[in-house]
Amino acid sequence: MDILGEVGTNEAALSFGLGSLFKVVFTLLFILYVAYSFFLALRIRILSNTISTPWNKTLRRLAFFHLYAVIVGGGVALFLILIA
């Protein structure tokens, strides 16, 4: 009979504290930084296709390596923040 007595109660309220705000802000910052790195890699790729220099392939590889490092490293950091 305890189950029927608790049917009408609303004790489960959402709590939004400082920790949740911290997680939302850092998730947004991570998404924005990944977007920034993606656009940086695209910009370098466009410039390396436009201007012919001996460093084109090196710069393009470095830009995409930076993008992959941001995604992997930031993803790990974001995972650790979200599980905290």
GUNUKOL-413848 format. One record per residue (C-alpha): residue in three letters; x, y, z; residue number from 1. Coordinates in nm, 3 decimals, m for minus. Layout:
REM residues N
{res Ala	px X	py Y	pz Z	n NUM}
...
END
This chain:
REM residues 84
{res Met	px 0.000	py 0.000	pz 0.000	n 1}
{res Asp	px 0.301	py 0.234	pz 0.027	n 2}
{res Ile	px 0.326	py 0.249	pz m0.350	n 3}
{res Leu	px m0.028	py 0.380	pz m0.384	n 4}
{res Gly	px 0.032	py 0.638	pz m0.113	n 5}
{res Glu	px 0.329	py 0.789	pz m0.300	n 6}
{res Val	px 0.162	py 0.816	pz m0.641	n 7}
{res Gly	px 0.057	py 1.179	pz m0.606	n 8}
{res Thr	px 0.380	py 1.313	pz m0.450	n 9}
{res Asn	px 0.625	py 1.517	pz m0.651	n 10}
{res Glu	px 0.953	py 1.488	pz m0.463	n 11}
{res Ala	px 1.183	py 1.451	pz m0.762	n 12}
{res Ala	px 1.282	py 1.809	pz m0.841	n 13}
{res Leu	px 1.557	py 1.913	pz m1.079	n 14}
{res Ser	px 1.859	py 2.062	pz m0.910	n 15}
{res Phe	px 2.076	py 2.300	pz m1.107	n 16}
{res Gly	px 2.382	py 2.392	pz m0.910	n 17}
{res Leu	px 2.720	py 2.547	pz m0.971	n 18}
{res Gly	px 2.866	py 2.215	pz m1.087	n 19}
{res Ser	px 2.604	py 2.182	pz m1.361	n 20}
{res Leu	px 2.670	py 2.537	pz m1.475	n 21}
{res Phe	px 3.042	py 2.461	pz m1.486	n 22}
{res Lys	px 2.977	py 2.155	pz m1.705	n 23}
{res Val	px 2.752	py 2.344	pz m1.946	n 24}
{res Val	px 3.001	py 2.630	pz m1.985	n 25}
{res Phe	px 3.297	py 2.401	pz m2.051	n 26}
{res Thr	px 3.096	py 2.189	pz m2.294	n 27}
{res Leu	px 3.009	py 2.504	pz m2.488	n 28}
{res Leu	px 3.372	py 2.619	pz m2.480	n 29}
{res Phe	px 3.486	py 2.281	pz m2.611	n 30}
{res Ile	px 3.239	py 2.292	pz m2.899	n 31}
{res Leu	px 3.347	py 2.646	pz m2.989	n 32}
{res Tyr	px 3.717	py 2.557	pz m2.974	n 33}
{res Val	px 3.666	py 2.256	pz m3.201	n 34}
{res Ala	px 3.481	py 2.481	pz m3.448	n 35}
{res Tyr	px 3.766	py 2.734	pz m3.431	n 36}
{res Ser	px 4.024	py 2.461	pz m3.499	n 37}
{res Phe	px 3.818	py 2.326	pz m3.788	n 38}
{res Phe	px 3.793	py 2.667	pz m3.952	n 39}
{res Leu	px 4.164	py 2.728	pz m3.894	n 40}
{res Ala	px 4.247	py 2.400	pz m4.069	n 41}
{res Leu	px 4.021	py 2.493	pz m4.360	n 42}
{res Arg	px 4.178	py 2.837	pz m4.386	n 43}
{res Ile	px 4.528	py 2.690	pz m4.395	n 44}
{res Arg	px 4.420	py 2.438	pz m4.656	n 45}
{res Ile	px 4.273	py 2.710	pz m4.878	n 46}
{res Leu	px 4.584	py 2.926	pz m4.840	n 47}
{res Ser	px 4.816	py 2.636	pz m4.915	n 48}
{res Asn	px 4.621	py 2.562	pz m5.233	n 49}
{res Thr	px 4.628	py 2.929	pz m5.335	n 50}
{res Ile	px 4.991	py 3.017	pz m5.265	n 51}
{res Ser	px 5.263	py 2.781	pz m5.380	n 52}
{res Thr	px 5.545	py 2.736	pz m5.126	n 53}
{res Pro	px 5.763	py 2.442	pz m5.026	n 54}
{res Trp	px 5.594	py 2.435	pz m4.682	n 55}
{res Asn	px 5.239	py 2.369	pz m4.809	n 56}
{res Lys	px 5.218	py 1.999	pz m4.721	n 57}
{res Thr	px 5.385	py 2.049	pz m4.385	n 58}
{res Leu	px 5.152	py 2.330	pz m4.280	n 59}
{res Arg	px 4.846	py 2.139	pz m4.396	n 60}
{res Arg	px 4.949	py 1.829	pz m4.200	n 61}
{res Leu	px 5.028	py 2.039	pz m3.894	n 62}
{res Ala	px 4.688	py 2.211	pz m3.907	n 63}
{res Phe	px 4.498	py 1.884	pz m3.934	n 64}
{res Phe	px 4.713	py 1.725	pz m3.663	n 65}
{res His	px 4.618	py 2.019	pz m3.440	n 66}
{res Leu	px 4.251	py 1.961	pz m3.522	n 67}
{res Tyr	px 4.273	py 1.591	pz m3.434	n 68}
{res Ala	px 4.464	py 1.668	pz m3.113	n 69}
{res Val	px 4.196	py 1.919	pz m3.012	n 70}
{res Ile	px 3.917	py 1.671	pz m3.077	n 71}
{res Val	px 4.082	py 1.381	pz m2.893	n 72}
{res Gly	px 4.233	py 1.578	pz m2.605	n 73}
{res Gly	px 3.929	py 1.796	pz m2.562	n 74}
{res Gly	px 3.700	py 1.496	pz m2.577	n 75}
{res Val	px 3.892	py 1.326	pz m2.297	n 76}
{res Ala	px 3.888	py 1.646	pz m2.091	n 77}
{res Leu	px 3.517	py 1.695	pz m2.156	n 78}
{res Phe	px 3.447	py 1.334	pz m2.056	n 79}
{res Leu	px 3.636	py 1.383	pz m1.730	n 80}
{res Ile	px 3.448	py 1.707	pz m1.657	n 81}
{res Leu	px 3.110	py 1.551	pz m1.728	n 82}
{res Ile	px 3.165	py 1.246	pz m1.507	n 83}
{res Ala	px 3.289	py 1.458	pz m1.214	n 84}
END
